[in-house]
Amino acid sequence: MLKVIIADDEKLICRLVQALADWELLGMEVVAGHRLVVLEDMGNFISDQELKKIHGILRHYAAQGMSFLYIASHFEEVRQICHRTALMMNGVIIKCFHQWERVPATFLLDCVEEFERKVKGQLEKKPEQPGQPEAVFQAADLCLDGEERLNFSVAPGECLVLQDLDNGIFPGLIEVLSGKQRPKGGCVYVDGALFGGRGDRRIAVVQELATQTMLFPNVSYLDNLCFTLDHRFPDVWMRRRIKKSIRQEYGDFLGEEVFDLSVEELSEKQKYELVYTRILLQNPRVVFCVQPFKRAEVAMRLRVWELLAILLGRGIAVVVLAVNLADSLALADRLIQVRQGRVEAEYDRADFANLPVDTPWLYLYQ
């Protein structure tokens, strides 16, 4: 009987990473007795550095006769490790490549035509601007847990990707930006004024796995939508007229039928739209999105991209917190890479072509 282990959740993948130093432990606890290991979307869970270490594990066991099925959303990631790559569309394999084969550039462009068109359109809307615009958000010598001194800023309508190369600072950073705790050192400024903590709606945070972590099933759709409007309308919960006006204004965008559904009845697409429209109504100066494409299907990733583009079009700064670039770079004006809580490298959009060749969507910037 063929024994199969499926690693499609963060805990199991973390066990793989933690066992790197002990090959015997890894063999006994994780893959002992299994002949096939299925790995799904690992690039969404771990950093680039950890991903390379995992690839070393795969090569080690593949050489011993074990088989691996590596499922991912990005061709660039799969080609780094797999002997063969099967490209699927609508549940059907349309093309297979061996590792030694050269992939025709035009073939991949045809497969992602819609996404490429949207990304190029976004780039054309935001040409390079001379000079440095005034920052709407600034982290100055921010100390979260240890000796880190994090410094970065973002301008109105700018999309910044903050990549944590060792996957260590984001939990503490989100706690500070959500107002749940104070930093151990340094300051956070919004429009030149100190961030005011939990009740300061100038900063919004879209949590990881937002459709699971940011919706309240026990309240109505409209109450979910208005959840962060109290700074603009303190009596929003008491005045039906305000909520009625919001329903009329956003009915066409969200679909009139959603207002009569419970959260559990919503489709995944409707849940994403609810989360991001709430942010749009809040109208913050900057929104921090924690791995916004994580575990989203391909069609949903495109919709998340569109919703983020709407925020940017309103002049709201967007900071994408990512451990792996994946889809995040497709909206970015800048990329800042952080290691051990300090800025290690910074890339403007014009410099994206200098990123490693296996970076997803890199050809759009070359």
C-alpha angles and dihedrals in degrees: 000000000000111000114211131189119195117205104193102132134073098243095056093044089050088054088056091052094046091051094057093105094053115051092179092053090049092051094048101041105031114025106011111140095003121120098186128042119191114204119190127196096332090165088070094059108039141040126261090255093052090045091058090052091051089052088056089055091050093051091048094055095037087059087056092054102265118138127223131197107201114196118190141149096231126069091205092061095047094048091059093068114009125095089208131022124201115198114211133197124178090354094305128109105235101174141009127206131193118220092250095051121101111234115226107240093217091056093061092043090057091052094054099033097131095048092045091051092052094047094049090047090053091050091052091052091056109044120180110285122210115239129017117285118224113272119249092192131030133179109199119195089328113192115192112167111338138005097317120135107194119191125178140128138197132205129224112283092009124130113215123184113208108196118196104208095193098033095235115113107048099086091054093042092052091049089056096044091048090053093240093123140010121246116254088233143356129034143266118220130192115192088347094303126105116266109256101214132236098356095046104108093186087093121053126189125205103201126221112277088014097186089060100037106035105047127085112216094192096062132061127271091251093050089050088052094050096043096114098036097093093100091058098036110021091187096046091124093054101043115071091187092070094051091045089054091050091050091052093046097049100030094099093046098046099028121258093245095066093070090068095048129089119237091254090056095055121104118238090256091052090049092053090048091050093052096048095041088055088056090048090053091047087056097203123184091235134012124203114208117197108215092320095188096050113134091350116137117243094262090048091050089057090050092049088050090053092049092051089049089055090055091050090048089058090057094256114144114235124204114189113203109208139166092192123030096227107140095344096091093061092080100031128121091181139013123209118188117205128197123183090350097305132100109259101173139359128202129191117209090261088059098051090096087069093062119106114292093243093062109123115253091005091141090068089069099041 
